[in-house]
Amino acid sequence: MELLNRYLDRSNSVSSVSTHEVIKEEALRDDLKYYFMSPCEKYRARRQLPWKLGVQILKIVMITTQLILFGLNNQLVVSYKEENTMALKNLFLKDYSGADEDDYSVAVYSQDKVYDSLFYALDQYSKLGRLSVGPISYAEDDDGKLLSVEICKEYYKRGTVDPSDEAYDIDAELERVCMKHDPKTANLWKTQNSSFFDLDFYRLVDIKITFQLKGINLQTVRSRELPDCYTFYVTITFDNQCHSGKVKIFLDTDAQSSACRDWKISGTAQKNTHYLLVFDGFVILVCLTSAVLCSRSIVLAVRLLQRFSRFLHDNYNRKVCEDDQGEFLNGWYVLVIISDLLAIVGSILKMEIQAKSLTSYDVCSILLGTSTLMVWVGVIRYLGYFQKYNVLILTMKAAFPKVLRFCCCAGMIYLGYTFCGWIVLGPYHEKFEGLSLVAECLFSLLNGDDMFTTFAELKDKNTLVWLFSRAYLYSFISLFIYMVLSLFIALITDSYETIKRYQKEGFPLTDLQKFLKEQKDFPVSEESSQTDVRFRHSVLCCCQRAPENDDIILIS
């Protein structure tokens, strides 16, 4: 009788342990199924509102609206700078045609033209207040004194040149001589400092005229925003470095905006600024909420991965493979968090710009533009819950590793053509003058653009180079369009066809999907006891990859 009681107690304990394990397994399966549900399925399953989806929709609307408002304001700033630069070129450059020639504004070819252009710029600058039709004037220092205009000339220290005898004697050391003068009397330089303007052109390297101007962008008043004050750092350069008989004249401006020190404006401009600041603050709040919710989902995913890993190890002595780990470590959440951080920093900069504390328009536009791009790309995640829309995501996921490896190989050939085209065709073709230009030209040829123009614009003064250019261009176009581009498209097409076939016949099941479908056919791995270490230290270890065709997974 005593033996019977012991047997029954042992059976009851084994049965209770087995029941407890079944309960844990079912709870894990339910949690995993719920985690991988779409927002609508989660609502139908537990009547839980999809807060994350609602926040993402609200964030898309708000960030896009913020970007549009900032873009419209930024367009006003850019157009003001560009039009001011054009106005200054027309004011200070003699015989300026209204469009730059290549990389310079004006070119002169005689000594008289150099002197005329130089004195013309000084004369125009001295009577700027009577010439300009815009709100622009001379810059002042902190004491209210006009800042001086500076003219510098750089030339070889000593030298004699006699082309007829093919003789020269040059000291390559450069000397720099500068003079400053009051802006309103700059036109008197040519009489008061005649020796300074006695130029030896065979020694002259360049002449630079530098000065500062102040301006106010009044056009922002129409958009009910406070106008900015600008400081223009202007440099007029007479470039004679080539000593080829052609002196290039450049006018460069560097505009920096700042809050005006003394201003008074009536109307609704200031009130509109307050509304925009409140809106930007609300955008920051929404982005913080989105980042917190996505971070919470990542933490939950890591905990589920640990539970699932422990289950596989304890019951089947297996490790979670890379594909299943990728399902838990969702890259979409990382993308959303990065976009939220960029939007928060960009919104803070926008608020500072709106309050006239900062003027980093370019940095702010890059941050807001990148965050908006990531937000809209993140919408694809929700479309991926529908099978008809999921084809794009799965095709990109399957083709990306192959395409990346293919681009690395094709990139080596592309770089070879880039360097070859630059060194050989650069002196004879404007599209091959720089490495970046060569890369852009070849990329346009790869897409079938400007083919005839690229062939026709080559200077045919050198027969050998002309023949080489034909062989170079024909071989590149034939190789990349007919072979490389076709193979590139074939890789993506092959992945697309694989996805279409799997959608009809069914996707290969991973351990995770078998567990969710309640299948019990997990193969037990035979490992020695020496390799059986504590599983918590090997959660992120991957199993051996399956064949390449089985890398496609259904859950996105």
Buried (B, 14 or more C-beta within 10 A) or exposed (E): EEEEEEEEEEEEEEEEEEEEEEEBBEEBBEBBBBBBBBBEBBBEEEEEEBEBBEBBEBBBEBBEEBBEBBEEBBEBBEEBBEEBBBBBBBBBBBEBEEEBEEEBBBBBEEEEBBBBBBBBBBBBBBEBEEBBEBEBBBBEEEEEEBBBBBBBBBBBEEBEBEEEEEEEEEEEEEEEEEBEBBBBEBBBBBEEEEEBBEBEEBBBBBBBBBBBBBBBBEBBEEEBBBBBBBBBBBBBBBBBEEEEEEBBBBBBBEBEBEBBEEEEEEEEBEEBBEEBBEBBEBBBEBBBBBBEBBBEBBEEBBEBBBBBBBBBBEEBBBBBBBBBBBBBBBEBBEBBBBBBBBBBBBBBBBBBBBBBEBBBBEBBBBBBBBBBEBBEEBEBBBEBBEEEEBBBBBBBBBBEEBBEEBEEEBEEEBEEBBEBBBEBBBEBBBBBBEBEBBBEBBEBBBEEEBEEEBBEEBEEEEEEBBEBBEEBBEEBBEBBBEEBBEEBEEBBEBBBEBBEEBBEEEBBBBBBBEBBEEEEEBEEEEEEEEEEEEBEEBBBEBBEEEEEEBBBBBBB
